[in-house]
């Protein structure tokens, strides 16, 4: 293979960086904090390219560097945070260490058990154990109200069932931007689950922006067939993002993670 056709470090990292941002945002519940962690991982690799292993797929190598930084920082939110982030810190203290990371790596990012083990510097047996613990702990620890913005009836019903199975109350389903504003005004949710493109050509993003403009911090999970477009790191972008077509495990994981950052979600005994 000629030198010109050999993939560069940028070639290996570039396509996977949006998904690292998605993972980091889901861990921290914040675009700025998540993107800052992702940028730190990138800076570390640029400073010492040997950190980026060629023995595993590029996405695995990138996430492994990120995880080293995440763990060395204490894998915690900023103690100076207030509001939803401070409440999330309290919730997170009740979880077994490593469970949230395993849940996201296995479900949201769809790494294999062995790949997840490599990223977390452990073994596949522990990954399986942490995943089982994660499902139990996350489902039991927080409950709240979920609002769904989705124009496809089958998908809406599916999302309703998943949220309900996790113990959350669904306040309703909106099919358009106008419906979403009306539904929100009737009953304020703790979490919004929204499609991007709606029935009348309106935008789920516009609906959420109008809602959150005056409602403060409400965790939002966006569902889109083109996640890369909302993971550029340029300007305001969502903290929680699910790709279409999604799996039930991905939705369960995202809802459980996002609910930890809800300002009025109930911490169960």
Rosetta silent file (secondary structure, phi, psi, omega in degrees, C-alpha in Angstrom):
SEQUENCE: XXXXXXXXXXXXXXXXXXXXXXXXXXXXXXXXXXXXXXXXXXXXXXXXXXXXXXXXXXXXXXXXXXXXXXXXXXXXXXXXXXXXXXXXXXXXXXXXXXXXXXXXXXXXXXXXXXXXXXXXXXXXXXXXXXXXXXXXXXXXXXXXXXXXXXXXXXXXXXXXXXXXXXXXXXXXXXXXXXXXXXXXXXXXXXXXXXXXXXXXXXXXXXXXXXXXXXXXXXXXXXXXXXXXXXXXXXXXXXXXXXXXXXXXXXXXXXXXXXXXXXXXXXXXX
SCORE:     score description
SCORE:     0.000 S_00000001
   1 L     0.000  129.743 -179.781    0.000    0.000    0.000 S_00000001
   2 L   -71.954  158.586 -178.114    1.423    3.350   -0.967 S_00000001
   3 H   -60.443  -34.323 -176.866    1.889    6.057    1.644 S_00000001
   4 H   -66.759  -24.282 -178.135   -0.798    8.193    0.005 S_00000001
   5 H   -98.693   -2.311  178.444   -3.425    5.481    0.577 S_00000001
   6 L   -76.112  126.375 -179.137   -2.464    4.773    4.205 S_00000001
   7 L   -60.505  133.520  176.733   -5.124    6.114    6.573 S_00000001
   8 L   -85.006  171.807  176.914   -3.881    9.017    8.644 S_00000001
   9 H   -59.801  -39.379  178.358   -4.707    9.599   12.290 S_00000001
  10 H   -64.760  -37.369  177.906   -7.275   12.169   11.178 S_00000001
  11 H   -62.672  -35.762 -177.582   -8.831    9.615    8.804 S_00000001
  12 H   -77.977  -38.471 -174.854   -9.259    7.185   11.692 S_00000001
  13 H   -83.186  -41.775 -171.696  -10.576    9.668   14.246 S_00000001
  14 H   -48.789  -53.847 -177.681  -12.715   11.962   12.093 S_00000001
  15 H   -65.357  -20.904 -175.597  -15.637    9.609   11.286 S_00000001
  16 H   -99.251  -11.706 -177.666  -15.845    8.460   14.921 S_00000001
  17 H   -62.801  -39.757  176.974  -15.603   11.823   16.676 S_00000001
  18 H   -57.988  -35.984 -177.816  -19.363   12.602   16.396 S_00000001
  19 H   -76.850  -28.238  172.324  -20.174    9.376   18.217 S_00000001
  20 H   -66.286  -39.385  176.661  -17.647   10.125   20.939 S_00000001
  21 H   -61.556  -42.776  179.916  -19.439   13.455   21.426 S_00000001
  22 H   -59.705  -47.024 -179.671  -22.762   11.595   21.681 S_00000001
  23 H   -62.807  -45.856 -177.913  -21.373    9.243   24.323 S_00000001
  24 H   -65.275  -38.604  178.572  -19.702   12.034   26.302 S_00000001
  25 H   -66.434  -39.801  179.460  -22.849   14.176   26.258 S_00000001
  26 H   -66.305  -36.143  178.612  -24.963   11.282   27.483 S_00000001
  27 H   -66.368  -42.079 -173.695  -22.536   10.619   30.327 S_00000001
  28 H   -94.730  -15.826 -176.712  -22.461   14.232   31.501 S_00000001
  29 L    73.284   18.195 -173.620  -25.994   15.282   30.518 S_00000001
  30 L  -150.592  134.271  173.754  -24.562   18.342   28.821 S_00000001
  31 H   -63.252  -51.357 -177.967  -23.321   19.312   25.380 S_00000001
  32 H   -59.949  -45.879 -178.762  -20.623   21.711   26.676 S_00000001
  33 H   -67.898  -42.725  179.539  -19.264   19.316   29.307 S_00000001
  34 H   -63.259  -45.647  179.934  -19.446   16.320   27.021 S_00000001
  35 H   -65.008  -31.896  178.157  -17.766   18.109   24.127 S_00000001
  36 H   -66.107  -41.458  176.464  -15.064   19.383   26.494 S_00000001
  37 H   -63.345  -43.925  179.734  -14.251   15.808   27.535 S_00000001
  38 H   -62.068  -40.602  179.234  -14.181   14.707   23.893 S_00000001
  39 H   -64.870  -37.757  178.441  -11.867   17.613   23.017 S_00000001
  40 H   -63.845  -40.399  177.043   -9.546   16.665   25.872 S_00000001
  41 H   -62.864  -42.824  179.095   -9.307   13.126   24.531 S_00000001
  42 H   -63.504  -43.123  179.154   -8.516   14.450   21.066 S_00000001
  43 H   -62.459  -37.785  179.196   -5.861   16.786   22.439 S_00000001
  44 H   -63.824  -41.248  179.409   -4.269   13.914   24.337 S_00000001
  45 H   -67.080  -41.673  179.674   -4.033   11.831   21.167 S_00000001
  46 H   -65.263  -32.603  178.645   -2.575   14.701   19.165 S_00000001
  47 H   -75.534  -33.182 -179.224    0.021   15.249   21.893 S_00000001
  48 L  -142.152   85.767 -176.902    0.884   11.559   22.085 S_00000001
  49 H   -57.290  -20.853 -179.854   -0.305    9.548   19.041 S_00000001
  50 H   -66.604  -17.227  176.827    0.916    6.340   20.691 S_00000001
  51 H   -65.884  -25.713 -177.033   -2.136    6.534   22.963 S_00000001
  52 L   -89.640  104.712 -173.977   -4.265    5.663   19.933 S_00000001
  53 L   -73.362  139.350  174.873   -3.916    1.903   19.485 S_00000001
  54 L   -94.758    1.125 -176.631   -3.688    0.371   16.008 S_00000001
  55 L   -87.841   -6.601 -179.532   -4.508   -3.075   17.416 S_00000001
  56 L  -132.581  165.131  177.221   -8.252   -2.397   17.655 S_00000001
  57 L   -56.808  148.840 -176.410  -10.818   -0.663   15.400 S_00000001
  58 H   -53.539  -40.132 -179.129  -10.421    3.140   15.368 S_00000001
  59 H   -64.563  -39.410  178.497  -13.685    3.786   17.220 S_00000001
  60 H   -65.028  -44.050  179.956  -12.620    1.430   20.007 S_00000001
  61 H   -61.262  -41.590 -179.514   -9.193    3.078   20.204 S_00000001
  62 H   -65.404  -46.128 -179.147  -10.738    6.558   20.411 S_00000001
  63 H   -67.278  -30.964  178.560  -13.200    5.594   23.132 S_00000001
  64 H   -65.600  -40.680  176.925  -10.436    3.849   25.099 S_00000001
  65 H   -64.960  -44.413  178.486   -8.444    7.090   25.266 S_00000001
  66 H   -58.033  -44.910 -175.404  -11.574    8.968   26.292 S_00000001
  67 H   -64.370  -37.040  177.193  -12.346    6.458   29.029 S_00000001
  68 H   -59.738  -42.521  178.497   -8.859    6.788   30.502 S_00000001
  69 H   -68.807  -42.509 -179.853   -9.383   10.546   30.785 S_00000001
  70 H   -59.598  -46.047 -179.068  -12.924   10.134   32.104 S_00000001
  71 H   -68.482  -40.841 -177.859  -11.802    7.770   34.872 S_00000001
  72 H   -66.640  -23.279  178.258   -8.760    9.852   35.792 S_00000001
  73 L   -84.337   -5.360 -178.484  -11.019   12.887   36.255 S_00000001
  74 L   100.238   -2.971  179.101  -13.150   10.961   38.723 S_00000001
  75 L    50.883   41.961 -177.014  -15.951   10.212   36.222 S_00000001
  76 L  -130.174  161.166  171.243  -18.049   12.822   37.943 S_00000001
  77 L   -75.213  166.562  178.453  -19.897   15.994   37.148 S_00000001
  78 L   -66.704  127.416 -179.346  -18.466   19.296   38.328 S_00000001
  79 L   -62.873  -19.371 -178.337  -19.070   19.716   42.069 S_00000001
  80 L   -83.539   -3.950 -178.081  -19.788   23.393   41.444 S_00000001
  81 L   -67.254  154.494  173.196  -22.821   22.587   39.308 S_00000001
  82 L  -131.877 -175.954  178.675  -26.286   23.471   40.479 S_00000001
  83 L    64.448 -141.078 -177.240  -29.841   22.770   39.321 S_00000001
  84 H   -57.006  -37.340 -178.672  -30.391   19.559   37.325 S_00000001
  85 H   -65.215  -39.543  178.369  -26.676   18.760   37.225 S_00000001
  86 H   -66.117  -40.297  178.587  -26.391   18.914   41.013 S_00000001
  87 H   -65.984  -38.731  177.992  -29.459   16.696   41.385 S_00000001
  88 H   -61.734  -39.134  179.360  -27.987   14.278   38.874 S_00000001
  89 H   -59.098  -39.587  177.991  -24.806   14.117   40.950 S_00000001
  90 H   -64.748  -43.631  178.697  -26.893   12.984   43.911 S_00000001
  91 H   -63.306  -44.482 -175.812  -28.616   10.328   41.784 S_00000001
  92 H   -63.414  -28.556 -179.018  -25.352    9.096   40.296 S_00000001
  93 L   -65.336  -17.314 -178.580  -23.881    8.535   43.758 S_00000001
  94 L   -88.002   -7.811 -174.011  -26.419    5.734   44.258 S_00000001
  95 L   -94.081  151.680  173.722  -25.240    3.714   41.236 S_00000001
  96 L   -66.844  135.084 -177.044  -22.618    0.990   41.033 S_00000001
  97 L   -57.951  132.445  175.932  -19.413    2.339   39.524 S_00000001
  98 L    91.314   -9.976 -175.289  -19.099    1.688   35.800 S_00000001
  99 H   -69.315  -42.677 -178.593  -22.723    0.741   35.162 S_00000001
 100 H   -64.708  -40.406  179.777  -23.708    3.867   33.211 S_00000001
 101 H   -62.187  -47.103  179.285  -20.623    3.618   31.029 S_00000001
 102 H   -61.507  -43.486 -178.400  -21.283   -0.034   30.200 S_00000001
 103 H   -59.598  -45.251 -179.576  -24.949    0.656   29.500 S_00000001
 104 H   -70.638  -42.629 -178.703  -24.134    3.416   27.014 S_00000001
 105 H   -63.367  -40.494 -176.814  -21.228    1.632   25.369 S_00000001
 106 H   -79.170  -38.553 -173.360  -23.217   -1.566   24.840 S_00000001
 107 H   -97.230  -54.700 -176.421  -26.598   -0.094   23.889 S_00000001
 108 H   -70.075  -46.226 -177.184  -26.179    3.420   22.522 S_00000001
 109 L   -94.785  -10.508  172.902  -22.830    2.894   20.783 S_00000001
 110 L    59.753   38.758  170.762  -23.354   -0.844   20.164 S_00000001
 111 L   -74.197  151.259  174.905  -19.867   -2.012   21.062 S_00000001
 112 L   -73.048  164.564  176.402  -19.425   -5.753   21.544 S_00000001
 113 H   -56.111  -42.236 -179.890  -18.731   -7.094   25.050 S_00000001
 114 H   -66.924  -39.794  178.054  -15.056   -7.562   24.178 S_00000001
 115 H   -65.689  -41.704  177.660  -14.776   -4.062   22.718 S_00000001
 116 H   -61.935  -41.494  178.564  -16.475   -2.583   25.768 S_00000001
 117 H   -61.911  -40.178  178.737  -14.090   -4.518   27.990 S_00000001
 118 H   -64.094  -45.676 -178.810  -11.120   -3.122   26.077 S_00000001
 119 H   -60.439  -41.146 -175.699  -12.409    0.442   26.378 S_00000001
 120 H   -93.156    2.801  177.737  -13.002    0.086   30.121 S_00000001
 121 L    57.394   50.387  178.363   -9.834   -1.934   30.724 S_00000001
 122 L  -140.911 -155.160  178.665  -11.671   -4.884   32.192 S_00000001
 123 L  -123.639  165.963 -174.791  -12.988   -8.239   30.933 S_00000001
 124 H   -63.482  -32.179  178.899  -16.159   -9.348   29.163 S_00000001
 125 H   -64.129  -42.766  178.892  -17.507  -11.134   32.251 S_00000001
 126 H   -67.983  -35.763  176.794  -17.428   -7.933   34.285 S_00000001
 127 H   -59.286  -45.979  179.697  -19.038   -6.046   31.393 S_00000001
 128 H   -62.357  -41.232 -179.953  -21.927   -8.542   31.396 S_00000001
 129 H   -65.807  -44.167 -179.955  -22.306   -8.252   35.170 S_00000001
 130 H   -65.118  -35.463  179.615  -22.258   -4.432   35.104 S_00000001
 131 H   -66.101  -41.866  177.297  -24.828   -4.387   32.305 S_00000001
 132 H   -62.231  -43.501  179.115  -27.223   -6.545   34.337 S_00000001
 133 H   -63.671  -40.765 -177.413  -26.734   -4.300   37.364 S_00000001
 134 H   -59.686  -47.322 -178.803  -27.225   -1.188   35.218 S_00000001
 135 H   -59.413  -42.262 -179.378  -30.622   -2.249   33.929 S_00000001
 136 H   -68.661  -46.860 -176.026  -31.834   -2.964   37.429 S_00000001
 137 H   -68.775  -43.887 -175.799  -30.439    0.152   39.089 S_00000001
 138 H   -67.476  -38.890 -178.620  -31.380    2.660   36.427 S_00000001
 139 H   -69.385  -31.549 -175.214  -34.969    1.423   36.146 S_00000001
 140 H   -88.355  -21.318 -165.491  -35.527    1.473   39.896 S_00000001
 141 H   -85.598  -30.624 -174.351  -33.792    4.695   40.876 S_00000001
 142 E  -137.657  137.369  172.986  -35.669    7.508   39.101 S_00000001
 143 E  -132.294  153.818 -178.638  -39.217    8.057   37.868 S_00000001
 144 L  -169.618 -168.853 -178.062  -40.805   11.033   36.161 S_00000001
 145 E  -104.866  132.617 -177.010  -43.075   12.376   33.447 S_00000001
 146 E  -117.567  129.274  174.785  -42.192   11.912   29.771 S_00000001
 147 E  -107.026  135.566 -177.182  -43.584   13.927   26.869 S_00000001
 148 E  -114.698  130.378  174.614  -43.291   12.456   23.358 S_00000001
 149 E  -114.907  103.451 -173.030  -43.125   14.467   20.129 S_00000001
 150 L  -158.402  129.435 -175.599  -43.553   11.982   17.272 S_00000001
 151 L   -93.250  -15.398  179.235  -45.757   11.999   14.167 S_00000001
 152 L   -91.490  118.326 -172.153  -45.600    8.273   13.313 S_00000001
 153 H   -58.652  -43.254 -177.713  -48.274    6.446   15.324 S_00000001
 154 H   -63.622  -44.003  179.261  -46.478    3.099   15.502 S_00000001
 155 H   -65.907  -41.166 -179.835  -43.256    4.675   16.735 S_00000001
 156 H   -59.273  -45.136  179.390  -45.158    6.855   19.205 S_00000001
 157 H   -63.309  -41.051  179.293  -46.885    3.810   20.721 S_00000001
 158 H   -60.921  -45.984 -179.857  -43.562    1.987   20.900 S_00000001
 159 H   -65.223  -39.736  176.960  -41.919    4.900   22.719 S_00000001
 160 H   -58.747  -45.655 -177.703  -44.892    5.191   25.091 S_00000001
 161 H   -64.639  -40.748 -179.899  -44.624    1.512   25.989 S_00000001
 162 H   -63.820  -46.405 -179.576  -40.878    1.692   26.602 S_00000001
 163 H   -63.250  -42.413 -179.579  -41.209    4.736   28.863 S_00000001
 164 H   -65.438  -40.106  179.272  -44.116    3.180   30.764 S_00000001
 165 H   -62.921  -26.454  177.707  -42.248   -0.100   31.225 S_00000001
 166 L   -82.756   -2.032  177.742  -39.455    1.893   32.868 S_00000001
 167 L    94.022   12.943 -179.133  -41.953    3.241   35.379 S_00000001
 168 L   -97.822  153.612  175.936  -42.436    6.709   33.893 S_00000001
 169 E   -92.781  126.996  177.037  -45.719    8.534   33.263 S_00000001
 170 E   -90.790  120.123 -177.245  -46.288    9.597   29.642 S_00000001
 171 E   -77.344  -19.435  179.142  -48.035   12.983   29.579 S_00000001
 172 E   151.350  176.064  179.552  -49.069   12.572   25.932 S_00000001
 173 E  -123.189  130.287  176.859  -47.938   12.480   22.310 S_00000001
 174 E  -110.921  139.661 -177.811  -47.696   15.530   20.034 S_00000001
 175 L  -103.137  -14.482 -179.062  -47.548   15.213   16.224 S_00000001
 176 L  -137.374  169.651  177.533  -46.699   18.824   15.334 S_00000001
 177 H   -60.476  -44.296 -179.751  -44.847   21.784   16.795 S_00000001
 178 H   -62.567  -44.318  177.734  -48.128   23.469   17.729 S_00000001
 179 H   -59.799  -38.385 -177.979  -49.422   20.302   19.403 S_00000001
 180 H   -64.163  -43.938  178.798  -46.184   20.028   21.343 S_00000001
 181 H   -62.075  -43.938 -179.258  -46.478   23.548   22.780 S_00000001
 182 H   -63.913  -42.748 -179.282  -50.105   22.903   23.766 S_00000001
 183 H   -64.980  -43.026  179.874  -49.266   19.554   25.377 S_00000001
 184 H   -62.555  -40.113 -178.798  -46.369   21.021   27.324 S_00000001
 185 H   -67.567  -26.162  178.231  -48.515   23.869   28.618 S_00000001
 186 H   -75.721  -39.196 -179.651  -51.102   21.386   29.911 S_00000001
 187 L  -153.158  113.769 -177.466  -48.607   19.314   31.883 S_00000001
 188 L   -72.555  126.873 -179.906  -44.921   20.047   32.237 S_00000001
 189 L   -89.135  169.423  172.433  -42.779   16.908   31.786 S_00000001
 190 L   -91.950  -19.779 -175.745  -39.448   15.966   33.345 S_00000001
 191 E  -150.582  141.160  176.948  -38.148   14.675   30.017 S_00000001
 192 E  -116.159  130.828  176.776  -38.965   15.234   26.332 S_00000001
 193 E  -114.184  114.925 -168.463  -38.489   12.524   23.705 S_00000001
 194 E  -134.060  136.099  168.151  -38.679   14.102   20.238 S_00000001
 195 E   -75.660  164.174  179.735  -38.410   13.218   16.583 S_00000001
 196 L   -87.864  -50.947 -178.296  -36.726   15.782   14.337 S_00000001
 197 E   -99.597  126.788 -176.193  -39.130   15.898   11.368 S_00000001
 198 L  -109.424  172.902 -168.181  -42.841   16.160   12.191 S_00000001
 199 L   -57.391  -41.699 -174.912  -46.068   15.493   10.294 S_00000001
 200 L   -92.719   14.312 -178.246  -46.807   19.002    9.033 S_00000001
 201 L    87.940   -2.160  178.354  -43.227   19.710    8.036 S_00000001
 202 L   -77.027  173.462 -172.498  -42.511   21.426   11.332 S_00000001
 203 E  -114.851  134.009  173.611  -39.423   20.660   13.380 S_00000001
 204 H   -63.690  -33.016  178.161  -39.095   18.864   16.678 S_00000001
 205 H   -64.604  -44.395  178.237  -36.029   20.979   17.336 S_00000001
 206 H   -62.557  -41.038  179.078  -38.024   24.182   16.887 S_00000001
 207 H   -61.206  -46.352 -179.524  -40.750   22.850   19.173 S_00000001
 208 H   -65.182  -40.745  178.817  -38.231   21.971   21.880 S_00000001
 209 H   -60.746  -40.224  178.426  -36.471   25.324   21.529 S_00000001
 210 H   -66.868  -37.684 -179.533  -39.764   27.142   22.045 S_00000001
 211 H   -68.151  -48.689 -174.054  -40.562   24.986   25.066 S_00000001
 212 H   -78.136  -12.358 -179.702  -37.172   25.300   26.755 S_00000001
 213 H   -58.245  -38.623 -177.919  -36.881   29.023   26.016 S_00000001
 214 H  -116.927   -1.833 -173.318  -39.055   29.788   29.034 S_00000001
 215 H  -103.729   -1.442 -179.996  -39.136   26.462   30.852 S_00000001
 216 L    79.698 -157.978 -174.376  -35.528   26.171   31.971 S_00000001
 217 L   -82.107  110.641  173.502  -33.456   23.011   31.822 S_00000001
 218 L  -124.850  123.004  177.520  -35.443   19.978   30.668 S_00000001
 219 E   -59.996  138.484 -179.305  -33.514   16.956   29.372 S_00000001
 220 E  -130.726  132.587  173.122  -34.396   16.210   25.747 S_00000001
 221 E  -108.923  120.349  177.138  -33.701   13.080   23.718 S_00000001
 222 E   -98.023  144.257  177.396  -33.799   13.620   19.957 S_00000001
 223 E  -116.754  125.137 -176.082  -34.387   10.785   17.497 S_00000001
 224 E  -150.596  149.819  175.789  -32.962   11.189   14.000 S_00000001
 225 L   -80.287  -10.541 -176.940  -31.838    9.179   10.999 S_00000001
 226 L  -129.150   69.026 -175.984  -28.865   11.541   10.608 S_00000001
 227 H   -61.769  -31.415 -177.580  -27.188   11.856   14.033 S_00000001
 228 H   -57.925  -29.357 -177.954  -23.908   13.141   12.588 S_00000001
 229 H   -69.093  -19.902 -179.497  -25.663   16.387   11.624 S_00000001
 230 H  -112.973   18.754 -179.938  -26.323   17.136   15.302 S_00000001
 231 L  -130.452   36.337 -176.510  -22.940   15.985   16.606 S_00000001
 232 L   -84.436  -22.217 -174.752  -20.611   18.473   14.954 S_00000001
 233 L    80.905    7.331 -179.207  -19.632   20.351   18.112 S_00000001
 234 L  -108.026  108.776  178.708  -20.493   23.606   16.354 S_00000001
 235 L    79.002 -178.582 -178.053  -23.103   25.681   18.161 S_00000001
 236 L   -64.403  129.077  177.928  -25.952   24.422   20.371 S_00000001
 237 L  -142.162  161.421 -176.124  -26.681   20.721   19.867 S_00000001
 238 L   -68.989  151.334  176.019  -28.572   18.078   21.884 S_00000001
 239 L   -83.803  -28.150 -177.638  -27.021   16.249   24.798 S_00000001
 240 E  -123.628  128.086 -173.649  -29.010   13.058   24.138 S_00000001
 241 E  -144.697  131.658  176.758  -29.396   11.592   20.661 S_00000001
 242 E  -117.794  137.651  179.292  -30.728    8.276   19.316 S_00000001
 243 E   -88.102  142.918  169.644  -30.187    7.080   15.764 S_00000001
 244 L   -92.709  141.724   -7.361  -32.968    5.732   13.557 S_00000001
 245 L   -72.675  142.181 -177.090  -33.678    2.887   13.267 S_00000001
 246 L  -100.818  165.874  171.747  -33.325    2.492   17.021 S_00000001
 247 L  -108.003  159.455  177.815  -33.460   -0.551   19.289 S_00000001
 248 H   -59.398  -38.463 -179.345  -35.539   -0.816   22.454 S_00000001
 249 H   -63.137  -37.046  179.042  -32.322   -1.095   24.460 S_00000001
 250 H   -65.456  -42.316 -179.852  -31.058    2.202   23.049 S_00000001
 251 H   -67.635  -44.060  178.206  -34.254    4.016   23.999 S_00000001
 252 H   -58.027  -45.659 -179.226  -34.314    2.463   27.467 S_00000001
 253 H   -62.863  -47.389 -177.727  -30.712    3.454   28.030 S_00000001
 254 H   -63.699  -43.731  179.256  -31.181    7.020   26.795 S_00000001
 255 H   -62.047  -45.507 -178.844  -34.345    7.577   28.841 S_00000001
 256 H   -62.397  -43.083  179.310  -32.713    6.203   31.984 S_00000001
 257 H   -65.069  -48.869 -175.188  -29.607    8.336   31.514 S_00000001
 258 H   -65.124  -34.619 -177.497  -31.508   11.513   30.664 S_00000001
 259 H   -64.198  -23.017  177.306  -33.948   11.156   33.542 S_00000001
 260 L   -66.014  -19.226 -178.004  -31.041   11.514   35.962 S_00000001
 261 L  -103.786    9.025  177.651  -30.740   15.113   34.807 S_00000001
 262 L   -77.103  135.264 -173.939  -34.431   15.949   35.218 S_00000001
 263 L   -70.628  -25.949 -176.030  -34.983   18.711   37.750 S_00000001
 264 L  -123.176   13.015  176.263  -38.122   17.240   39.287 S_00000001
 265 L   -62.893  150.771 -175.222  -37.750   13.502   38.755 S_00000001
 266 E   -94.803  125.083  174.911  -38.407   11.454   41.876 S_00000001
 267 E   -81.240  117.139 -176.670  -35.527    9.555   43.445 S_00000001
 268 L   -79.067  153.856  177.853  -36.973    6.220   44.536 S_00000001
 269 L   -74.183    0.000    0.000  -36.100    4.562   47.797 S_00000001
